[in-house]
Amino acid sequence: MARIYVPANAALLRTLAGTGEFKPVSAVRTVTSWLRREAPGADEEDLEYTAFADAALDSLPLLAGGAPRRIVVSADVPDDLLAEHAEGTGADFDGVVKLKRVAAFHADDAAAAEEVARALAAEEPDLDAVEAHVLDWYAPSEAQDFLAALD
């Protein structure tokens, strides 16, 4: 099994909460062989955070016209469904993310949402300001409540 970090938005989280699964709309992020080679002294937690942070940035284009909250779904999937990209933390995932395999989801709080909204509206977004906000952790069972709070 491999841990993947899936860039998402409220609509994808709503699908996951409602149907029990969703298909990622872009590449996922994971701790790749390339990342391990590039950071030989890093511990597993640091490697995972790198992949997670990349997924959080990848979620920005998914937010156009929706709630300005970066969302990352962390899930465990079979290794054989992943094809790592040659460089970086990206991987193609040939499958669906099932709710029973979701470890957690992470989302921006209201203060971060304001920063994300500014970044989405800007011609030259300040990604450092967006990345300065840490995404909050939620158990998969909290998805409905989180989504209700957005509405």
C-alpha positions as CSV (number, residue, x, y, z in Angstrom):
1,M,0.0,0.0,0.0
2,A,1.1,3.6,-0.7
3,R,-0.2,6.8,0.8
4,I,-1.4,9.3,-1.8
5,Y,-2.3,12.9,-1.4
6,V,-5.1,13.9,-3.7
7,P,-5.7,17.5,-4.7
8,A,-9.4,18.1,-4.3
9,N,-12.1,20.7,-3.8
10,A,-15.5,20.9,-2.1
11,A,-17.2,19.2,-5.0
12,L,-14.9,16.2,-5.0
13,L,-15.2,15.9,-1.2
14,R,-19.0,16.0,-1.6
15,T,-18.8,13.2,-4.1
16,L,-16.6,11.2,-1.7
17,A,-18.9,11.8,1.2
18,G,-22.0,11.0,-0.8
19,T,-21.0,8.0,-2.9
20,G,-18.1,6.6,-0.9
21,E,-15.6,7.2,-3.7
22,F,-14.3,9.6,-6.3
23,K,-11.9,9.7,-9.2
24,P,-9.0,12.2,-8.9
25,V,-9.1,14.8,-11.7
26,S,-5.3,15.2,-11.9
27,A,-2.1,13.5,-10.8
28,V,-1.8,12.6,-7.2
29,R,1.2,13.2,-5.0
30,T,3.2,10.6,-3.1
31,V,6.6,9.9,-1.7
32,T,8.4,8.8,-4.9
33,S,11.7,7.2,-5.6
34,W,12.9,10.5,-7.1
35,L,12.0,12.3,-3.8
36,R,13.9,9.7,-1.8
37,R,17.0,10.1,-4.0
38,E,16.8,13.9,-3.8
39,A,16.5,14.0,0.0
40,P,18.5,11.0,1.2
41,G,18.7,12.2,4.8
42,A,15.1,13.2,5.2
43,D,12.9,11.1,7.5
44,E,9.6,9.6,6.3
45,E,7.5,12.4,7.9
46,D,9.4,15.1,6.0
47,L,9.0,13.2,2.7
48,E,5.3,12.8,3.3
49,Y,4.9,16.5,4.1
50,T,6.7,17.4,0.8
51,A,4.2,15.3,-1.2
52,F,1.3,16.7,0.9
53,A,2.4,20.3,0.3
54,D,2.6,19.7,-3.4
55,A,-0.9,18.3,-3.4
56,A,-2.1,21.4,-1.5
57,L,-0.7,23.7,-4.2
58,D,-2.1,21.4,-6.9
59,S,-5.6,22.0,-5.5
60,L,-5.5,25.7,-6.3
61,P,-6.6,25.4,-10.0
62,L,-9.5,23.2,-8.8
63,L,-11.0,26.0,-6.8
64,A,-12.1,28.3,-9.6
65,G,-15.7,29.2,-9.2
66,G,-16.0,27.2,-5.9
67,A,-15.3,27.5,-2.2
68,P,-11.7,29.0,-1.8
69,R,-10.5,26.1,0.4
70,R,-7.6,24.0,-0.6
71,I,-8.5,20.4,0.2
72,V,-6.2,17.3,0.2
73,V,-7.5,13.8,0.7
74,S,-4.9,11.4,2.1
75,A,-5.6,7.8,1.3
76,D,-3.9,4.4,1.2
77,V,-4.1,2.6,-2.2
78,P,-2.5,-0.5,-3.8
79,D,1.0,0.3,-5.1
80,D,0.2,-1.3,-8.4
81,L,-2.3,1.4,-9.2
82,L,0.4,4.1,-9.1
83,A,2.8,5.1,-11.9
84,E,5.4,7.6,-10.5
85,H,6.4,10.5,-12.7
86,A,10.1,10.7,-13.6
87,E,10.7,13.7,-11.3
88,G,8.9,15.3,-8.3
89,T,6.2,13.8,-6.1
90,G,3.6,13.3,-8.9
91,A,2.1,10.0,-9.8
92,D,-0.7,8.8,-12.1
93,F,-3.3,6.9,-10.2
94,D,-5.4,4.3,-12.1
95,G,-8.3,3.9,-9.8
96,V,-10.8,5.5,-7.5
97,V,-10.3,6.8,-4.0
98,K,-12.6,4.8,-1.7
99,L,-13.8,6.4,1.6
100,K,-12.8,3.2,3.5
101,R,-9.2,3.9,2.4
102,V,-9.1,7.6,3.4
103,A,-6.9,8.2,6.4
104,A,-8.0,11.9,6.6
105,F,-8.7,15.0,4.6
106,H,-7.2,18.4,5.2
107,A,-8.7,21.8,4.4
108,D,-8.0,25.5,4.8
109,D,-9.7,27.3,7.6
110,A,-11.7,30.5,7.1
111,A,-8.6,32.8,7.5
112,A,-6.7,30.8,4.9
113,A,-9.7,30.8,2.6
114,E,-9.5,34.6,2.4
115,E,-5.8,34.4,1.4
116,V,-6.6,31.7,-1.2
117,A,-9.4,33.9,-2.6
118,R,-7.0,36.8,-3.0
119,A,-4.5,34.5,-4.7
120,L,-7.1,33.2,-7.1
121,A,-8.1,36.7,-8.0
122,A,-4.6,38.0,-8.5
123,E,-2.8,38.2,-11.8
124,E,0.4,37.2,-9.9
125,P,-0.7,35.1,-6.9
126,D,1.4,35.2,-3.8
127,L,1.8,31.4,-3.3
128,D,4.1,32.0,-0.3
129,A,1.3,33.7,1.5
130,V,-1.1,30.8,0.7
131,E,1.5,28.2,1.7
132,A,2.0,29.9,5.0
133,H,-1.4,28.5,6.1
134,V,-1.4,25.0,7.4
135,L,-4.4,22.9,6.4
136,D,-6.5,21.6,9.2
137,W,-6.9,17.8,9.8
138,Y,-10.3,16.1,9.6
139,A,-11.4,12.5,10.1
140,P,-13.2,11.1,7.1
141,S,-16.4,11.0,9.2
142,E,-16.3,14.8,9.5
143,A,-16.7,15.4,5.8
144,Q,-20.5,16.0,5.9
145,D,-20.2,18.5,8.8
146,F,-17.3,20.3,7.1
147,L,-19.3,20.6,3.8
148,A,-22.4,21.8,5.6
149,A,-20.3,24.6,7.2
150,L,-19.2,25.7,3.8
151,D,-22.8,26.1,2.5
